[in-house]
Amino acid sequence: MKSIVNKSLFVFVKNNKNYSLISYGSVRPKSSSEMKCEKLPCLPKSISFDLKGEYCVFMNGEGTIVYLFNLIANQLKSVVLTKQNLSFHQKITCVEIHPHGQCLALGTQSGRIALWYSFLNKEIQMSYLHWHSLSVNCLSFSFDGSYLLSGGNECVLVKWILNKNEPTFLPRLGSPLIYLTSSQDQTFYVSTHVDNCKFLSSSFVIVFKL
């Protein structure tokens, strides 16, 4: 698994039974490398980075623990999900970090999206977004962090304007969504499905599909 953040390349690798995180100064050949974490607690799932390259967030495969990795200080923090920080909802299915602020978005099996604010503090502030009736499979913040995209097994792309709870929809996409992202200028989105990939304009018009 690889991610490019702030011109640096982060690679998650498996060595025997251990998982590690290595950073490279650039994507160029023979660039310098640095071991960020030699023994991660689990195989990372649903990996997300902030735009500054300060934090990486991921979850375990069971959907019961959220891990926040400080890439600058090489410190790993874990948050076990409880009734206090996830209310009555079931296990999480995906997690996404806000590109600029202290906010995490967590998709759940129950279809709700939990927003954790001030996640670096001991007491996390929470709110919820709800439209999905089935499990939330994927989340993606816009480049400027003003809105959130979500998708799941309903085959519908949902766009949330943060702090307003006013969703807009693009239905009948044919198959469940498993990954979402948006361009830096926010003029188009890409939705990956179980059987194809679609390029969409910001006005929710399908430009083409693969």
Secondary structure, DSSP 4 states (H G I P E B T S, - for coil): -EEEETTEEEEEEEETTEEEEEEES-SSTT--EEEEEEEESS--EEEEE-TTSSEEEEE-TTS-EEEEEETTTTEEEEEE--HHHHTT---EEEEEE-SSSSEEEEEETTSEEEEEESTTSSS-EEEEEE--SS-EEEEEE-TTSSEEEEEETT--EEEEETTTTEEEEE---SS-EEEEEE-TTSSEEEEEESS-EEEEETTS-EEEE-
